[in-house]
Amino acid sequence: DLRYFFGQIMYGGHIVDDRDRIFNTCFLENLMKDSLLDEAELFPFVEGKGVSFRCPGVLSYDKYIEHIDEGLVQETPLAYGMHPNAEIDFRTTQCLVLFKTLVELQPKDSGDDESGGGNIKIEKTQELMVKINDDIQLDQNKPNMEDILSKLGEDRDPFQNVFLQECEYMSVLIEEILKSLSDLELSFNGELTMTDQMEALMDSIFLDNVPDKWQKLAFPSSRGLSSWLINLKHRLEQLNIFRDDPSTQMKVVFLNRLKNPQSFLTAVRQKSSRDNGLELDKLYIQTEVTKKMHNEIEGMPRDGAYVFGFHVEGARWDAGVSQLEESEPKKQFSVVPVINVKAALVQKDGKEEKGIYKCPTYMTVARGATYVFTAQLKTKHPAQKWIIGGVAMILDVEGVADAYTIDKE
């Protein structure tokens, strides 16, 4: 069987990621089929899209080459089962990389003889210090761990442990940011010697990159420094609700504003395990997409928790019929309403649910190592269509995720 030969031995034998194996299997099932020599359509799921490339009948080698040269005139995302928006994203990324490279190549020091000289890196760093002190107010917003622990006491539920850990992460990060900027300011005033690490920090600020030392302590992100600081401020706003009153239960948790969203989902399973006397390793996260946005939720769910901050890439969520549909032209991301995440027992038979796409969820647009969990989304189309199209949910999307504010009531 050719499908097994290619998918499990020649190529598939080198695949180590389960999601890559699922993708590879779907592609082979679409290509290696009995109708392959009966002019089968080779482009996946292109009905009514105005493009086609069919497999010819039995021909000579030269005729096959001629058919390929004539049929594949121009490359298109549709050939790979992707939406045309994928090409827009690809070209945009190319432009961003080009401009970022040009910025990195320009001189970082700028002299002005008439005004007595100056350094643009120092100016940019001082502007950042003002922004952090006046706008984001990191010093005032830094979680006071002793105060939080005194309010919590010993008996803590799984959700309180999650937010306690998030506060600890944030406290360490803020401390590093403030310390590194304070050292720079002392260096500007001649009280400290400028080191290579300080120079590297100034270079990162000048290029609008998140400094390496900050990034190692922070949440996964694909953002530039300016946008990253805005996102940091929003994450602090959510943590401050817990900081001010650790006993409060948030009606909706912005999952995309947690450093470790997996821990929150684990807490959902832990609570269900305790309440119902079930084994933790036999539970998985079940998702049910509501029709409400975060500011329309009036209370806590009967089971599990309400979470927000999901963006579908490669398709769109149609809230009217509560299912996945084709993306709209030039709209790369689609905001998903509030999701009720709850724990459910793993099915012993392992049967696939009909009308469900198991959608991988990632923290950033880089995907890869930022995988969080697999959500279940309703669909009238075959799940294969979305797998081949690379459809996933992304938590942190620059320019989209920042548009929503937290309801503190």
C-alpha positions in Angstrom: 0.0 0.0 0.0 1.6 3.3 -1.2 0.0 5.4 1.5 1.5 3.2 4.2 4.9 3.0 2.4 5.2 6.8 2.2 3.3 7.8 5.3 4.8 5.3 7.8 8.1 4.3 6.4 9.9 6.5 3.8 8.7 9.9 5.2 6.5 9.2 8.1 9.2 7.3 9.9 11.0 10.6 10.5 8.0 12.4 12.0 8.2 12.8 15.8 5.4 15.3 16.4 1.9 13.8 16.7 0.2 16.8 15.1 2.6 16.6 12.1 1.7 12.9 11.8 -2.0 13.7 11.7 -1.4 16.4 9.0 0.8 14.0 6.9 -1.8 11.2 7.2 -4.6 13.5 6.0 -2.6 14.8 3.0 -1.8 11.2 1.9 -5.4 10.1 2.3 -6.4 13.0 0.0 -3.8 12.2 -2.6 -3.3 8.4 -2.5 -6.8 7.1 -3.3 -8.3 4.6 -5.7 -9.5 7.3 -8.1 -6.0 8.7 -8.5 -5.7 7.4 -12.1 -9.3 8.4 -13.0 -8.7 12.1 -13.3 -9.0 12.7 -9.6 -8.8 16.3 -8.3 -5.3 16.8 -6.7 -6.0 20.2 -5.1 -7.8 19.5 -1.8 -11.3 21.0 -1.2 -11.3 23.4 -4.1 -14.9 22.9 -5.2 -16.3 26.1 -6.6 -13.1 28.1 -6.1 -12.2 28.4 -9.8 -8.9 26.4 -9.6 -8.3 22.8 -10.4 -5.5 20.4 -11.2 -6.5 16.8 -12.0 -4.4 13.7 -12.3 -4.4 12.6 -16.0 -4.9 9.0 -17.2 -2.1 6.7 -17.9 0.5 8.6 -20.0 4.1 8.5 -21.0 6.7 10.2 -18.9 7.0 13.1 -21.3 3.3 13.6 -21.3 3.2 13.7 -17.5 5.8 16.4 -17.5 3.9 18.4 -20.1 0.7 18.1 -18.1 2.4 19.4 -15.0 4.1 22.3 -16.8 0.8 23.3 -18.4 -1.5 22.7 -15.3 0.7 24.3 -12.6 1.2 27.7 -14.1 1.0 29.7 -10.9 1.4 28.7 -7.3 -1.6 29.3 -5.0 -2.3 28.5 -1.4 -5.4 26.6 -2.6 -3.1 23.9 -4.0 -2.2 23.0 -0.4 -5.7 23.3 1.0 -5.0 26.7 2.5 -7.1 29.9 2.3 -5.8 32.7 -0.1 -5.3 34.8 3.1 -2.2 32.6 3.8 -0.4 34.3 0.9 -1.2 37.7 2.3 0.3 36.6 5.6 3.4 35.2 3.9 4.0 38.4 1.9 3.4 40.6 5.0 5.9 38.6 7.0 8.5 38.9 4.2 8.0 42.7 4.3 8.4 42.9 8.1 11.5 40.8 8.0 13.0 43.0 5.3 12.2 46.3 7.1 13.5 44.8 10.4 16.7 43.9 8.8 17.1 47.4 7.3 16.5 48.9 10.7 19.2 46.6 12.3 21.7 47.7 9.6 21.3 51.4 10.2 23.9 53.1 12.6 22.7 53.1 16.2 24.7 56.2 17.2 23.7 59.6 15.8 25.8 62.8 16.4 24.6 66.4 16.1 27.6 68.7 16.1 25.5 71.9 16.3 23.7 70.9 19.5 26.8 69.4 21.1 26.2 65.7 20.0 23.8 63.1 21.3 23.0 59.4 21.3 19.7 58.2 19.9 20.0 54.9 21.9 20.1 56.9 25.2 17.1 59.0 24.1 15.1 55.9 23.2 16.0 54.2 26.5 15.0 57.3 28.5 11.7 57.5 26.6 11.0 53.8 27.6 11.8 54.6 31.2 9.2 57.4 31.2 6.6 55.1 29.6 7.2 52.4 32.2 7.0 54.8 35.1 4.1 57.0 34.0 2.0 54.7 31.8 2.5 51.1 32.8 3.6 52.0 36.4 5.5 48.7 36.8 6.8 49.6 40.3 3.3 50.2 41.6 1.8 47.2 39.8 4.5 44.7 41.0 2.7 42.0 42.9 3.6 42.0 46.6 3.9 38.3 47.3 3.9 38.6 51.1 0.7 40.6 51.1 -1.0 38.1 48.7 0.1 35.1 50.7 -1.2 36.7 53.9 -4.6 37.2 52.3 -4.8 33.6 50.9 -4.0 31.5 53.9 -3.1 27.8 53.8 -6.3 26.4 52.2 -6.1 27.3 48.5 -8.1 26.0 45.6 -6.4 25.0 42.2 -7.4 28.3 40.6 -5.9 30.4 43.4 -2.6 28.4 43.0 -2.6 29.2 39.3 -2.9 33.0 39.9 -0.4 32.8 42.8 2.2 31.3 40.4 1.4 33.9 37.8 2.0 36.7 40.3 5.3 35.1 41.2 6.4 35.0 37.6 5.3 38.6 37.1 7.1 39.8 40.2 10.4 38.3 39.1 10.0 39.7 35.6 9.2 43.2 36.8 12.1 43.1 39.3 14.5 42.3 36.4 13.1 45.1 34.2 13.3 47.7 36.9 16.8 46.6 38.0 18.2 46.6 34.4 16.8 50.0 33.6 17.9 51.4 36.9 21.5 50.2 36.2 21.3 51.9 32.8 20.2 55.2 34.4 23.1 55.0 36.9 25.4 54.5 33.9 24.0 57.5 32.1 24.7 59.6 35.2 28.3 58.3 35.4 27.7 56.3 38.6 28.2 52.9 36.9 30.5 51.7 34.1 28.7 50.8 30.9 29.0 47.0 30.4 28.4 44.8 27.4 25.1 43.6 28.8 23.9 47.3 29.2 25.0 48.0 25.6 23.0 44.9 24.4 20.0 46.1 26.4 20.2 49.5 24.8 20.5 47.9 21.3 17.3 45.9 21.9 15.4 48.9 23.1 16.6 50.9 20.0 15.5 48.1 17.6 12.2 47.6 19.4 13.1 44.1 20.4 12.3 42.5 23.8 15.7 42.2 25.6 16.9 38.6 26.0 17.0 38.7 29.8 13.5 40.0 29.9 12.2 37.4 27.4 13.7 34.5 29.3 11.6 35.4 32.4 8.5 36.5 30.5 5.7 34.8 28.6 6.2 33.5 25.0 5.6 36.3 22.5 6.3 37.2 18.9 5.8 41.0 19.5 8.1 43.9 19.3 9.0 45.7 22.5 6.4 48.5 22.2 3.6 46.1 21.7 5.0 43.7 24.3 4.8 46.4 26.9 1.1 47.1 26.1 0.4 43.4 26.4 2.4 43.3 29.7 0.1 46.1 31.0 -3.0 44.1 30.1 -1.7 41.0 31.8 -1.1 43.0 35.0 -4.6 44.3 34.9 -5.9 40.7 35.2 -3.4 39.8 37.9 -4.3 42.9 39.9 -7.9 41.6 40.3 -6.4 38.6 42.1 -3.8 40.7 43.9 -6.4 43.0 45.4 -8.7 40.2 46.5 -7.4 36.7 46.1 -10.7 35.2 47.2 -12.5 36.7 44.2 -13.6 34.4 41.4 -13.3 35.9 37.9 -16.4 35.3 35.7 -14.2 35.2 32.7 -10.4 34.5 32.6 -8.4 35.9 29.7 -6.4 32.7 29.0 -4.2 34.7 26.5 -3.0 36.9 29.4 -1.5 34.1 31.5 2.1 33.0 31.2 1.2 29.4 31.7 -2.3 28.8 30.3 -1.9 25.0 30.6 -1.8 25.3 34.4 -5.3 27.0 34.4 -6.7 24.1 32.3 -5.0 21.6 34.6 -6.7 23.4 37.5 -10.1 22.8 35.8 -9.3 19.1 35.7 -8.1 19.1 39.3 -11.2 20.7 40.6 -13.4 18.3 38.7 -11.3 15.4 40.0 -11.7 16.5 43.6 -15.4 17.3 43.3 -16.3 14.1 41.6 -13.7 11.6 42.9 -12.3 10.9 39.4 -8.7 10.1 38.5 -6.9 13.2 37.0 -5.2 11.3 34.2 -8.5 10.0 32.9 -9.9 13.5 32.4 -9.4 15.8 29.4 -10.5 19.4 28.6 -13.8 19.6 26.8 -14.7 22.9 25.1 -18.1 24.4 24.4 -18.1 27.7 22.6 -20.8 30.1 23.8 -22.5 32.9 21.8 -21.4 35.6 24.3 -18.4 37.9 24.4 -16.5 38.4 27.6 -18.5 41.5 28.7 -21.8 39.7 28.3 -21.2 36.9 30.8 -23.3 37.5 33.9 -22.1 34.7 36.2 -20.0 31.6 36.7 -20.7 28.4 34.7 -22.2 25.4 36.4 -19.2 23.3 35.5 -15.6 24.3 34.6 -14.7 27.9 33.8 -15.3 30.6 31.2 -12.2 31.6 29.2 -11.6 34.2 26.5 -8.8 35.2 24.2 -9.0 32.8 21.3 -8.4 33.7 17.6 -9.0 31.3 14.8 -6.4 31.4 12.0 -7.0 29.7 8.6 -10.8 29.8 9.1 -13.4 31.8 11.0 -15.9 31.2 13.8 -19.4 31.8 12.7 -21.2 32.8 15.9 -24.6 32.8 14.2 -24.5 29.0 13.6 -21.7 28.2 16.1 -19.3 26.4 13.8 -16.2 26.8 11.7 -16.5 28.3 8.2 -14.3 29.6 5.5 -12.3 32.7 6.3 -13.5 36.0 4.9 -11.1 37.6 2.4 -8.2 39.7 3.9 -9.3 38.8 7.5 -6.5 36.6 8.9 -8.0 36.1 12.3 -11.5 35.5 13.7 -12.3 36.2 17.4 -14.0 33.3 19.2 -16.6 34.1 21.8 -16.2 33.0 25.4 -15.5 29.2 25.8 -16.7 27.1 28.6 -13.8 24.7 29.4 -14.7 21.7 31.6 -13.3 18.3 32.4 -14.7 15.2 30.9 -13.8 11.5 31.0 -11.6 10.2 28.2 -13.7 7.9 25.9 -12.5 4.3 26.2 -13.5 3.4 22.6 -11.4 6.2 21.2 -14.0 6.9 18.5 -13.9 10.2 16.6 -16.8 12.6 17.2 -18.7 13.5 14.0 -19.0 17.1 13.2 -16.0 18.0 15.4 -12.6 19.4 14.5 -9.9 18.9 17.1 -8.3 22.3 16.8 -4.8 22.8 18.2 -4.3 25.9 20.3 -1.1 27.8 20.5 0.1 30.8 22.6 1.6 32.8 19.7 1.5 33.0 15.9 4.9 31.2 15.8 3.0 28.0 16.9 5.5 25.2 17.4 6.6 24.9 21.0 3.8 27.2 22.2 1.2 24.5 22.0 -1.4 24.7 24.8 -4.1 22.1 24.2 -6.6 20.8 21.7 -10.1 22.3 21.6 -13.2 20.8 20.0 -14.9 23.0 17.5 -18.1 22.2 15.6 -18.0 22.0 11.8 -20.2 20.9 9.0 -17.2 20.3 6.8 -14.9 17.3 7.1 -12.2 17.7 9.8 -9.7 16.9 7.0 -10.4 20.2 5.4 -9.2 22.2 8.5 -6.3 19.9 9.2 -4.8 20.3 5.7 -5.6 24.0 5.9 -3.5 24.4 9.0 -6.4 25.8 11.0 -5.5 26.6 14.6 -6.5 28.9 17.5 -3.9 31.5 18.6 -4.1 33.1 22.0 -1.8 36.2 21.6 -2.4 38.0 18.4 -0.9 41.5 18.1 -3.4 44.2 17.2 -6.4 42.0 17.9 -5.9 40.6 21.4 -5.3 44.1 22.9 -8.7 45.4 21.8 -10.6 43.8 24.7 -10.6 45.1 28.2 -11.3 43.2 31.4 -14.6 43.7 33.2 -13.5 44.3 36.8 -17.0 44.1 38.3 
